[in-house]
């Protein structure tokens, strides 16, 4: 996959030695600019916007996000608890499958609980009914698989063949919607407006016969609405038209869009060897700190990368042979002690970090590019590594 972002913006002037290495640095001003775009879409389209915690769950900014959005969406019990404890507004929870022992709490702390199949709803009906008998209020949703592929890479496409995400829309019958308040249709991944428009065209005839018994329709996440080339006016007109057509409350759940181009990952070159080309070992690990570099895979943009000059292969300190970030023209040259930074790392990187090999986790810092205020939010220690083991 090719990164759709990588604008350094204010980070072009940030002194990388102001923070320890490795460290995530998130620009609050950039997050606020992204949130302002989302709020504008919400207000102009007359919809509700939830921030996806799976992409960006820096809960120290929960109050900031609450100033702009209507709440958050969660992917299970822990994210739902975080959403209720640290964020404002609604909590909508979707999980591909719920454990019965978790569901009672999820129902209690969520406003919408979205199931992956009618079969799950039926099997867990006693838990649902018990919660309502005890005065718990929530909506039930059903995720549909539109069976309309739009993804650039199949493994990130919810409509890939034999997908586990959502109930196949061609199997939907009226009895499947007994007790269901809304439909959830998430079919995008880092995409602009046209794939959403095509998805709706593909499923409209199957959805419209059921709207009279529903309260809301949720178009999920994957909307890259804060990208400079996104067709915002087209999206707003589309949402207004769907709202008028269906009479339903509409939701979208952007995650990455909240933090697009709003954070960097700062690292340091520890050593350089020659093995047919310069190879630099850094204190940033693709495996531990940016796993999407390997899983997607993709090449993250580097701050101030040179346009020409010698190419150096950068990799992490772990023992995994594949812990390779990529080949770069390092600004100033690849030498031990050189600070580097990778762009657009606020989303998905922070939530996916791990301590494989005992590699330390990056610290988390919050910067405001408008005021230049810089503060440490969290640093991690050996105890954080040890506490995950037994």
C-alpha positions in Angstrom: 0.0 0.0 0.0 1.1 3.5 -0.7 0.6 6.1 2.1 -2.0 8.6 1.3 -0.6 11.2 3.7 2.9 12.3 4.7 2.6 16.1 4.9 5.1 17.4 7.5 3.1 20.6 8.1 4.4 22.2 11.3 6.6 19.3 12.1 8.9 20.6 9.4 10.2 23.1 12.0 10.1 20.8 15.1 13.5 20.1 16.8 13.6 16.3 17.1 16.0 16.6 20.1 13.3 18.2 22.2 11.9 14.7 23.0 13.6 11.4 24.0 14.0 8.6 21.4 11.9 6.8 20.5 8.8 8.9 21.0 5.5 9.7 19.4 4.8 13.4 19.1 1.2 14.4 18.4 0.3 17.9 17.4 -2.9 19.0 19.2 -3.4 21.9 16.7 -3.4 19.4 13.8 -5.8 17.1 15.5 -8.1 20.1 16.1 -7.9 21.1 12.4 -9.0 17.5 11.5 -11.8 17.5 14.0 -13.0 20.9 12.7 -13.4 19.3 9.2 -15.4 16.4 10.7 -17.6 18.8 12.7 -18.2 20.9 9.6 -19.4 17.7 7.7 -21.6 16.8 10.6 -23.2 20.2 10.8 -23.7 20.7 7.1 -25.0 17.2 6.4 -27.1 17.0 9.5 -25.6 13.6 10.6 -23.7 12.3 13.6 -20.0 11.6 13.6 -18.2 9.1 15.9 -14.5 8.8 16.3 -13.1 5.3 15.9 -11.0 4.4 18.9 -9.4 1.5 17.0 -7.4 4.0 14.9 -6.7 6.7 17.5 -7.3 6.2 21.2 -5.1 8.8 22.7 -7.6 9.3 25.5 -5.7 12.3 27.0 -7.3 14.1 24.1 -10.8 12.7 24.9 -12.0 16.1 26.1 -10.8 17.7 22.9 -12.5 15.2 20.7 -15.7 15.7 22.7 -15.7 19.4 21.7 -16.2 18.4 18.1 -17.7 14.9 17.7 -20.8 13.1 18.9 -19.0 10.3 20.6 -16.8 7.3 19.8 -17.1 3.8 18.3 -15.5 0.8 20.0 -14.5 -2.7 18.8 -15.0 -4.6 22.1 -15.4 -4.3 25.8 -12.1 -2.6 26.6 -12.6 0.2 24.0 -16.2 0.6 25.1 -15.1 1.1 28.7 -12.4 3.6 27.6 -15.0 5.4 25.5 -17.4 5.7 28.4 -14.8 6.7 30.9 -12.7 9.2 28.9 -14.8 10.5 26.1 -18.1 12.4 25.8 -21.3 11.5 24.0 -22.3 8.2 22.5 -20.5 4.9 22.5 -21.3 2.6 19.7 -19.8 -0.9 20.0 -19.3 -3.4 17.2 -17.5 -6.7 17.5 -17.3 -9.6 15.1 -18.4 -11.9 18.0 -19.3 -11.2 21.6 -18.5 -13.4 24.6 -21.7 -13.8 26.6 -19.9 -12.9 29.8 -18.8 -9.6 28.3 -22.1 -8.6 26.7 -24.0 -7.5 29.8 -21.4 -4.8 30.5 -21.1 -3.8 26.9 -24.9 -3.3 26.8 -24.7 -1.2 29.9 -22.1 1.2 28.7 -23.0 1.4 25.0 -25.7 3.4 23.2 -25.6 1.2 20.1 -24.5 -2.5 20.2 -23.9 -3.8 16.7 -23.9 -7.5 16.0 -22.2 -9.3 13.1 -25.0 -11.7 12.3 -28.7 -12.4 13.2 -27.6 -15.7 14.6 -25.6 -13.9 17.3 -28.5 -11.7 18.2 -30.8 -14.8 18.6 -28.3 -16.7 20.7 -27.6 -13.8 23.0 -31.2 -12.7 23.2 -31.5 -13.8 26.9 -28.7 -11.4 27.8 -30.3 -8.6 25.8 -33.7 -9.1 27.3 -32.2 -9.3 30.9 -30.4 -6.0 30.4 -33.6 -4.3 29.2 -35.6 -5.8 32.1 -33.1 -4.1 34.4 -33.6 -0.7 32.8 -30.6 -0.6 30.5 -31.3 1.4 27.3 -29.5 0.7 24.1 -30.1 0.2 20.4 -29.3 -3.1 18.6 -27.6 -2.9 15.2 -26.7 -5.4 12.5 -23.6 -5.1 10.4 -24.2 -6.0 6.7 -21.6 -7.1 4.3 -22.4 -5.3 1.0 -20.6 -7.9 -1.1 -19.2 -5.0 -3.2 -15.4 -4.9 -3.2 -13.8 -1.5 -3.2 -10.5 -2.2 -1.4 -7.1 -1.6 -2.9 -5.7 -4.6 -1.0 -8.0 -7.6 -0.5 -7.0 -8.3 3.1 -8.2 -4.8 4.1 -11.4 -5.1 2.1 -14.5 -5.9 4.2 -16.1 -7.3 1.0 -13.3 -9.7 0.2 -14.4 -13.2 -0.7 -15.5 -15.2 2.4 -15.2 -12.1 4.6 -16.0 -12.6 8.3 -17.2 -9.0 8.6 -20.9 -8.5 8.4 -23.9 -10.5 7.4 -24.0 -11.1 3.6 -26.6 -8.6 2.3 -28.0 -11.1 -0.3 -29.1 -13.3 2.6 -31.0 -10.5 4.5 -34.7 -11.3 5.1 -37.3 -9.2 7.1 -37.2 -11.6 10.0 -33.5 -10.9 10.5 -34.4 -7.4 11.5 -36.8 -8.2 14.3 -35.7 -6.0 17.2 -33.0 -4.4 15.1 -32.8 -0.6 15.3 -30.1 0.2 12.7 -27.8 -1.1 10.0 -24.0 -0.8 10.0 -22.3 -0.9 6.6 -18.5 -0.4 6.7 -16.9 -1.0 3.3 -14.0 1.5 3.0 -10.3 1.7 4.0 -8.5 5.0 3.5 -10.7 6.0 0.6 -12.4 9.0 -0.9 -16.0 9.6 -1.7 -16.5 7.6 -4.9 -16.2 4.2 -3.3 -18.9 5.1 -0.8 -21.2 6.3 -3.6 -20.6 3.1 -5.5 -21.2 1.0 -2.4 -24.6 2.6 -1.8 -25.6 2.2 -5.5 -24.8 -1.6 -5.1 -26.9 -2.1 -2.0 -29.6 0.6 -2.2 -32.3 -1.8 -3.7 -31.7 -4.3 -0.9 -31.7 -1.8 2.0 -34.6 0.5 1.0 -37.4 -2.1 1.6 -36.3 -2.3 5.3 -35.8 1.4 6.2 -39.4 1.8 7.5 -38.6 -0.4 10.6 -35.2 1.2 11.3 -34.0 4.3 13.3 -30.5 4.8 11.9 -28.0 3.8 9.2 -24.2 3.8 9.9 -21.8 4.0 7.0 -18.8 3.0 9.2 -15.3 4.3 8.8 -12.5 4.4 6.2 -13.6 7.8 5.0 -10.3 9.8 4.4 -12.3 13.1 4.7 -9.4 15.2 6.1 -7.1 14.4 3.2 -6.6 17.5 1.0 -8.1 16.0 -2.1 -11.3 14.5 -0.5 -14.5 15.5 -2.2 -16.2 17.0 1.0 -19.0 18.8 -0.8 -20.0 15.7 -2.7 -20.0 13.7 0.5 -22.3 16.2 2.2 -24.7 16.3 -0.7 -24.8 12.5 -0.7 -25.5 12.2 3.0 -28.2 14.8 2.8 -29.8 12.9 -0.1 -29.7 9.6 1.7 -31.1 11.1 4.8 -34.0 12.6 2.8 -34.5 9.3 1.0 -34.5 7.0 4.0 -35.7 9.3 6.8 -33.1 7.7 9.0 -30.5 9.2 11.4 -27.1 8.8 9.6 -23.7 8.1 11.2 -20.1 7.9 10.0 -17.2 6.6 12.1 -13.9 8.1 10.8 -10.8 7.0 12.8 -7.7 7.7 10.8 -9.2 11.0 9.7 -9.1 12.4 13.2 -5.3 12.1 13.4 -4.2 12.2 9.7 -0.8 14.0 9.4 -1.0 14.9 13.1 1.8 12.9 14.6 5.4 11.7 14.0 7.5 8.9 15.4 11.0 10.2 16.4 13.9 7.8 16.4 17.7 7.6 16.4 20.2 5.8 14.4 22.3 3.5 16.6 24.7 1.9 14.2 25.5 1.7 10.5 27.1 -1.3 8.7 27.9 -2.0 5.1 26.3 -5.2 3.6 26.2 -4.4 -0.1 24.5 -1.1 0.9 24.5 1.0 4.0 22.3 -0.6 6.7 21.3 1.4 9.7 20.0 0.0 13.0 17.5 2.4 14.7 15.7 2.4 18.0 12.5 2.4 16.1 11.2 -1.1 15.2 8.8 -1.7 12.4 7.8 -4.9 14.2 7.1 -3.3 17.5 6.3 0.3 16.8 4.9 0.5 13.2 3.6 -3.0 12.5 1.5 -1.8 9.5 4.8 -1.3 7.7 5.1 -5.1 7.6 1.4 -6.0 7.7 0.1 -3.7 5.0 2.9 -3.4 3.8 3.8 0.2 3.2 6.7 2.6 3.3 6.2 5.5 5.8 7.3 8.9 4.7 10.4 10.3 6.4 10.6 13.9 7.6 13.0 15.9 5.4 14.1 12.9 3.3 16.7 13.9 0.7 15.7 14.0 -2.9 19.0 12.4 -4.0 22.1 10.9 -2.4 23.1 7.6 -0.9 20.3 5.2 0.0 20.4 3.5 3.4 18.3 0.6 4.6 16.7 1.3 8.0 15.7 -1.4 10.4 14.9 -1.9 14.0 16.8 -3.4 16.9 14.8 -6.6 17.2 16.1 -10.1 16.2 13.4 -10.5 13.5 15.1 -10.6 10.1 12.1 -8.8 8.6 12.2 -5.8 11.0 12.9 -3.5 8.1 11.4 0.0 7.8 12.6 0.7 4.3 15.2 2.3 2.1 15.8 6.0 2.6 18.0 9.0 1.8 18.5 10.1 5.4 18.7 13.9 5.8 22.3 14.8 6.7 23.4 11.2 6.1 23.0 8.0 8.1 25.4 8.2 11.0 25.1 7.0 14.6 23.3 9.5 16.8 21.4 11.0 13.9 17.7 11.8 14.8 15.1 10.8 12.2 11.3 11.0 12.2 8.5 9.2 10.3 5.4 11.1 9.3 1.7 10.4 9.9 2.2 8.0 12.8 -0.5 9.2 15.2 -3.1 6.8 14.0 -2.8 3.0 14.0 0.8 3.0 15.0 0.3 4.0 18.7 -2.6 1.6 19.1 -0.6 -1.4 17.6 2.7 -1.1 19.5 4.0 -4.1 21.2 7.1 -5.2 23.3 8.3 -8.2 21.2 11.9 -8.9 22.1 11.7 -6.6 25.0 12.0 -3.6 22.7 11.0 -0.5 24.7 7.8 1.3 23.8 8.1 4.9 22.5 7.1 7.7 24.9 4.1 9.8 24.0 4.4 13.5 23.8 1.8 16.2 23.0 2.8 19.3 21.2 0.8 22.3 20.2 2.3 23.8 17.0 0.4 27.1 17.5 1.6 27.7 21.1 4.8 25.5 21.0 3.7 24.0 24.3 5.3 20.5 24.6 4.5 18.0 27.4 5.1 14.4 28.1 1.9 12.3 28.3 3.4 8.9 29.1 6.7 7.1 29.2 7.0 3.3 29.4 9.4 1.3 31.5 10.6 -2.3 32.1 7.5 -2.8 34.3 5.2 -2.2 31.3 7.1 -5.0 29.5 7.1 -7.4 32.5 3.5 -6.8 33.4 2.4 -8.3 30.1 4.2 -11.5 30.7 3.9 -14.1 33.5 
